[in-house]
């Protein structure tokens, strides 16, 4: 194997070992190797034979083909259309990604465009939207994933305007909290595909209130993509959270990388969308986020943020590196307000 492949393979072994709660010593005993050999494999400094790979696969309870599979061969992509999604500016974001980092944190995961492009081995993802995180959790469990697919197939079959509003209004009923996690996840994905312009929006009571999108037929999911996401998560160390962004990154350490993609600061002359949930993300929250970024910087954590290019944000991050880019806004309830806007990519490195 070439050096880059050896490092990638070693990182995958370490990720799977830690995911299974094994020490290097315990894995070496399972494989009948010396612990030092496991250490060399994990840091990419030792060649491996097919026999070695097979022993590692057996000990880690994984198929050898999965162990050899390159994450970049998986074509996973966002499974929901999300306001503020980063598909349009991925190439620009990637220019500023640190070349090396340990764990990857994304406290405002949304559709996960950057995550699915980078495919890091150890990830901690979070969002305030409970149903969205239920959806991500389904990709950690084959049983839940199959249930999610069946629910979405049912939604596709029953799709109509009347059916859409029946599903949309479920969160106003007493029975909503009794639904299974995968049912709530399927509801979110279906509504996201069937609603007007893919806009996830809730009112002050937290009820989903986006109108029907006038689509006669919908494709709620891409099965091949679902399976690719499942494969990616199965060979990675994944933590999925539903908590405050500050809580999500409290354990980030030197060498880790955190990407913050929060609800954006509003332009005074434009209708910026920030109603992802019933909790407003105003100026005070933007200031709190900046303070968290400063704390992380002092700990040696690599931080990158996205936001609108407003005077407030520029002043807030005056001690950080700022890069102005042009982005196209494609999700807005008002078609006239879709178009190009200036954004900032903010880094501490």
C-alpha positions as CSV (number, residue, x, y, z in Angstrom):
1,X,0.0,0.0,0.0
2,X,1.1,3.6,-0.7
3,X,1.7,5.9,2.3
4,X,-1.6,7.8,1.9
5,X,-3.5,4.5,1.7
6,X,-1.7,3.1,4.7
7,X,-2.6,6.2,6.7
8,X,-6.2,6.0,5.6
9,X,-6.4,2.3,6.4
10,X,-4.8,2.9,9.8
11,X,-7.3,5.6,10.6
12,X,-10.1,3.3,9.7
13,X,-8.8,0.5,12.0
14,X,-8.4,3.0,14.9
15,X,-11.9,4.3,14.3
16,X,-13.5,0.9,14.2
17,X,-11.5,-0.3,17.2
18,X,-12.6,2.7,19.3
19,X,-16.2,2.4,18.1
20,X,-16.2,-1.2,19.5
21,X,-14.6,-0.1,22.8
22,X,-11.4,-2.1,22.3
23,X,-7.9,-1.0,23.4
24,X,-4.9,-1.7,21.1
25,X,-3.9,-4.4,23.5
26,X,-7.3,-6.1,23.3
27,X,-7.4,-5.9,19.5
28,X,-3.9,-7.3,19.3
29,X,-4.9,-10.3,21.5
30,X,-8.0,-11.0,19.2
31,X,-5.7,-10.9,16.1
32,X,-2.8,-12.7,17.8
33,X,-0.6,-9.7,17.0
34,X,1.8,-7.7,19.1
35,X,0.3,-4.5,20.4
36,X,3.2,-2.6,18.8
37,X,2.1,-3.9,15.4
38,X,-1.4,-2.6,15.9
39,X,0.0,0.8,16.8
40,X,2.2,0.9,13.6
41,X,-0.8,-0.1,11.5
42,X,-3.0,2.7,13.0
43,X,-0.3,5.4,12.4
44,X,0.2,4.2,8.8
45,X,3.9,3.2,9.3
46,X,3.5,-0.6,8.6
47,X,2.6,-2.5,5.5
48,X,-0.2,-5.0,5.8
49,X,-0.9,-8.3,4.1
50,X,-4.2,-9.8,2.9
51,X,-3.9,-12.2,5.8
52,X,-3.5,-9.3,8.3
53,X,-6.4,-7.5,6.8
54,X,-8.6,-10.6,7.1
55,X,-7.6,-11.1,10.8
56,X,-8.4,-7.5,11.5
57,X,-11.8,-7.7,9.7
58,X,-12.7,-10.9,11.7
59,X,-11.7,-9.3,15.0
60,X,-13.6,-6.1,14.3
61,X,-16.6,-8.1,13.1
62,X,-16.7,-6.4,9.7
63,X,-16.4,-7.7,6.1
64,X,-13.0,-7.4,4.6
65,X,-14.5,-5.6,1.5
66,X,-15.8,-2.9,3.9
67,X,-12.5,-2.6,5.5
68,X,-10.8,-2.0,2.1
69,X,-13.6,0.3,0.9
70,X,-12.6,3.9,0.5
71,X,-15.1,6.4,2.0
72,X,-14.7,8.5,-1.1
73,X,-16.1,5.6,-3.2
74,X,-19.4,6.1,-1.4
75,X,-21.6,8.6,-3.2
76,X,-23.6,9.7,-0.1
77,X,-25.2,13.1,-0.2
78,X,-27.8,15.1,1.8
79,X,-31.1,13.3,2.1
80,X,-33.1,16.5,2.8
81,X,-33.2,19.9,1.1
82,X,-32.3,22.3,3.9
83,X,-32.4,26.1,4.2
84,X,-28.8,27.3,4.3
85,X,-27.6,24.1,2.7
86,X,-24.0,24.2,1.4
87,X,-24.2,22.3,-1.9
88,X,-23.9,25.6,-3.8
89,X,-20.6,26.6,-2.2
90,X,-19.0,23.3,-1.3
91,X,-16.0,24.0,-3.6
92,X,-15.4,27.3,-1.9
93,X,-15.7,25.8,1.6
94,X,-13.3,22.9,0.8
95,X,-10.6,25.4,0.0
96,X,-10.5,26.4,3.7
97,X,-10.7,23.0,5.3
98,X,-7.6,22.1,7.4
99,X,-5.5,19.5,5.7
100,X,-5.3,17.4,8.9
101,X,-7.6,17.1,11.9
102,X,-8.7,14.5,14.4
103,X,-12.5,14.6,15.2
104,X,-15.0,16.4,13.1
105,X,-17.8,18.4,14.8
106,X,-20.8,20.0,13.1
107,X,-23.2,21.4,15.7
108,X,-25.7,22.7,13.1
109,X,-25.7,19.8,10.8
110,X,-28.8,20.5,8.7
111,X,-28.6,18.6,5.4
112,X,-24.9,17.7,6.0
113,X,-23.5,18.7,2.6
114,X,-20.0,19.3,3.9
115,X,-20.0,16.2,6.1
116,X,-21.0,13.9,3.2
117,X,-18.4,15.5,1.0
118,X,-15.5,15.1,3.4
119,X,-16.6,11.8,5.0
120,X,-14.3,12.0,8.0
121,X,-13.9,8.9,10.1
122,X,-14.8,10.3,13.5
123,X,-17.8,12.6,13.6
124,X,-19.9,14.4,16.1
125,X,-23.0,15.9,14.6
126,X,-25.8,17.8,16.2
127,X,-28.9,19.9,15.4
128,X,-31.7,21.5,17.5
129,X,-34.3,19.8,15.2
130,X,-35.2,16.5,17.0
131,X,-36.9,14.9,14.0
132,X,-33.9,15.6,11.8
133,X,-31.6,13.9,14.3
134,X,-34.0,10.9,14.5
135,X,-33.5,10.6,10.7
136,X,-29.7,10.6,11.0
137,X,-29.9,8.0,13.8
138,X,-31.7,5.6,11.4
139,X,-28.5,5.3,9.4
140,X,-26.8,3.7,12.4
141,X,-29.3,0.9,12.7
142,X,-30.3,-1.4,9.7
143,X,-33.6,-2.2,11.4
144,X,-34.6,1.4,11.8
145,X,-33.4,2.2,8.3
146,X,-35.6,-0.5,6.8
147,X,-38.5,0.8,8.8
148,X,-37.8,4.4,7.6
149,X,-37.8,3.2,4.0
150,X,-41.1,1.5,4.4
151,X,-42.7,4.5,6.0
152,X,-41.4,6.7,3.1
153,X,-42.8,4.3,0.6
154,X,-46.1,4.5,2.3
155,X,-46.0,8.4,2.2
156,X,-45.1,8.3,-1.5
157,X,-48.1,5.9,-2.2
158,X,-50.6,8.0,-0.3
159,X,-49.3,11.4,-1.4
160,X,-51.9,14.1,-2.2
161,X,-52.7,17.6,-0.9
162,X,-55.2,16.3,1.6
163,X,-52.7,13.6,2.8
164,X,-49.9,16.2,3.1
165,X,-51.9,18.3,5.5
166,X,-52.9,15.3,7.5
167,X,-49.3,14.4,8.0
168,X,-48.2,18.0,8.5
169,X,-50.7,18.5,11.3
170,X,-49.7,15.4,13.2
171,X,-47.4,17.5,15.5
172,X,-50.5,19.3,16.8
173,X,-52.0,16.0,18.1
174,X,-51.5,14.4,21.4
175,X,-50.4,11.2,19.7
176,X,-47.4,12.8,18.0
177,X,-45.0,12.0,20.9
178,X,-46.1,8.4,20.8
179,X,-44.8,7.9,17.3
180,X,-41.7,5.8,16.8
181,X,-38.5,7.7,16.1
182,X,-38.3,6.4,12.5
183,X,-41.9,7.5,11.9
184,X,-41.2,11.0,13.0
185,X,-38.0,10.9,10.8
186,X,-40.0,9.7,7.8
187,X,-42.6,12.5,8.4
188,X,-39.9,15.1,8.3
189,X,-38.4,13.8,5.1
190,X,-41.7,13.4,3.4
191,X,-42.8,16.9,4.3
192,X,-39.4,18.3,3.2
193,X,-39.9,16.7,-0.2
194,X,-43.6,17.5,-0.6
195,X,-43.8,21.1,0.8
196,X,-43.4,24.4,-0.9
197,X,-39.9,25.0,-2.1
198,X,-38.3,22.5,0.4
199,X,-38.7,25.1,3.2
200,X,-38.7,23.6,6.7
201,X,-40.4,26.2,8.8
202,X,-42.2,26.2,12.2
203,X,-44.3,28.7,14.0
204,X,-43.9,30.1,17.5
205,X,-45.5,27.0,19.0
206,X,-43.1,24.7,17.2
207,X,-45.6,23.4,14.7
208,X,-44.6,22.8,11.1
209,X,-46.4,25.3,8.9
210,X,-45.0,25.2,5.4
211,X,-47.8,24.9,2.8
212,X,-48.3,22.2,0.2
213,X,-45.9,22.2,-2.8
214,X,-48.4,21.3,-5.5
215,X,-46.5,18.2,-6.6
216,X,-48.6,15.5,-8.1
217,X,-45.9,12.8,-7.4
218,X,-42.9,12.9,-5.2
219,X,-39.7,10.8,-4.7
220,X,-39.2,11.0,-1.0
221,X,-35.9,9.2,-0.9
222,X,-33.1,7.7,-3.0
223,X,-32.5,4.2,-1.7
224,X,-29.0,3.9,-3.1
225,X,-28.1,7.1,-1.3
226,X,-29.6,5.8,1.9
227,X,-27.6,2.6,1.7
228,X,-24.4,4.6,1.0
229,X,-25.0,6.7,4.1
230,X,-25.6,3.6,6.1
231,X,-22.3,2.1,4.8
232,X,-20.4,5.3,5.6
233,X,-21.7,5.4,9.2
234,X,-21.1,1.7,9.7
235,X,-17.4,2.1,9.1
236,X,-17.1,5.4,11.0
237,X,-17.2,6.5,14.6
238,X,-20.4,8.5,14.7
239,X,-22.0,10.4,17.6
240,X,-25.5,12.0,16.9
241,X,-26.7,14.6,19.3
242,X,-29.8,16.8,19.8
243,X,-28.6,19.5,22.2
244,X,-27.4,23.1,22.4
245,X,-24.5,23.9,20.1
246,X,-22.2,24.8,23.1
247,X,-22.9,21.5,24.8
248,X,-22.1,19.7,21.6
249,X,-18.5,21.0,21.4
250,X,-17.6,21.0,25.1
251,X,-15.3,18.0,24.7
252,X,-13.5,19.3,21.5
253,X,-9.7,19.1,21.9
254,X,-6.6,20.4,20.3
255,X,-6.4,19.1,16.7
256,X,-10.2,18.6,16.4
257,X,-12.1,20.6,13.7
258,X,-15.4,22.3,14.3
259,X,-17.6,23.7,11.5
260,X,-20.4,26.0,12.6
261,X,-23.1,26.7,10.1
262,X,-25.7,28.5,12.3
263,X,-28.9,30.3,11.4
264,X,-27.5,33.4,9.7
265,X,-27.5,37.0,10.9
266,X,-30.2,38.9,9.1
267,X,-29.6,41.6,6.5
268,X,-31.6,44.7,7.5
269,X,-32.9,45.1,4.0
270,X,-33.6,41.4,3.2
271,X,-35.9,38.7,4.5
272,X,-33.3,36.2,5.8
273,X,-34.8,32.9,6.9
274,X,-34.0,31.8,10.4
275,X,-37.1,29.9,11.5
276,X,-35.6,26.4,11.6
277,X,-37.3,25.8,14.9
278,X,-39.4,27.7,17.4
279,X,-36.3,29.2,19.1
280,X,-35.0,32.3,17.5
281,X,-31.3,32.6,16.8
282,X,-30.8,36.4,17.3
283,X,-28.0,38.7,18.1
284,X,-27.5,37.4,21.6
285,X,-27.1,33.8,20.2
286,X,-24.6,35.1,17.6
287,X,-22.6,36.6,20.3
288,X,-22.7,33.4,22.4
289,X,-21.5,31.5,19.4
290,X,-18.6,33.8,18.9
291,X,-17.6,33.4,22.5
292,X,-17.7,29.6,22.1
293,X,-15.5,30.0,19.0
294,X,-13.0,32.0,21.1
295,X,-12.9,29.4,23.8
296,X,-12.3,26.6,21.3
297,X,-9.5,28.7,19.7
298,X,-7.8,29.0,23.1
299,X,-7.9,25.1,23.4
300,X,-6.2,24.7,20.0
301,X,-9.4,23.5,18.2
302,X,-9.6,24.4,14.5
303,X,-12.8,26.4,13.9
304,X,-14.6,27.4,10.7
305,X,-17.9,29.3,10.6
306,X,-20.3,30.5,7.9
307,X,-22.5,33.5,8.1
308,X,-23.9,36.5,6.2
309,X,-21.4,39.3,5.3
310,X,-23.1,41.9,7.6
311,X,-21.4,44.7,9.6
312,X,-22.5,43.0,12.8
313,X,-20.8,39.7,11.9
314,X,-17.7,41.4,10.6
315,X,-17.3,43.3,13.9
316,X,-18.1,40.2,16.0
317,X,-15.3,38.2,14.3
318,X,-12.8,41.0,13.9
319,X,-10.1,38.8,15.5
320,X,-10.6,35.9,13.1
321,X,-9.7,35.4,9.4
322,X,-12.6,36.4,7.1
323,X,-13.1,35.5,3.5
324,X,-16.0,37.0,1.4
325,X,-17.7,34.7,-1.1
326,X,-20.8,34.9,-3.2
327,X,-23.6,32.4,-2.6
328,X,-26.9,31.7,-4.3
329,X,-29.9,31.5,-2.0
330,X,-32.3,28.9,-3.4
331,X,-34.7,28.4,-0.5
332,X,-37.0,31.3,0.4
333,X,-40.7,31.6,0.8
334,X,-40.5,34.8,-1.4
335,X,-39.2,34.0,-4.9
336,X,-38.1,37.6,-5.4
337,X,-35.7,37.2,-2.4
338,X,-33.8,34.3,-3.9
339,X,-30.6,35.1,-5.6
340,X,-27.0,35.9,-4.9
341,X,-25.8,37.1,-1.5
342,X,-22.5,37.7,0.1
343,X,-21.4,35.3,2.8
344,X,-18.4,35.0,5.1
345,X,-16.2,32.0,5.7
346,X,-14.6,32.6,9.0
347,X,-11.6,30.7,10.3
348,X,-9.1,30.8,13.2
349,X,-6.4,29.2,11.2
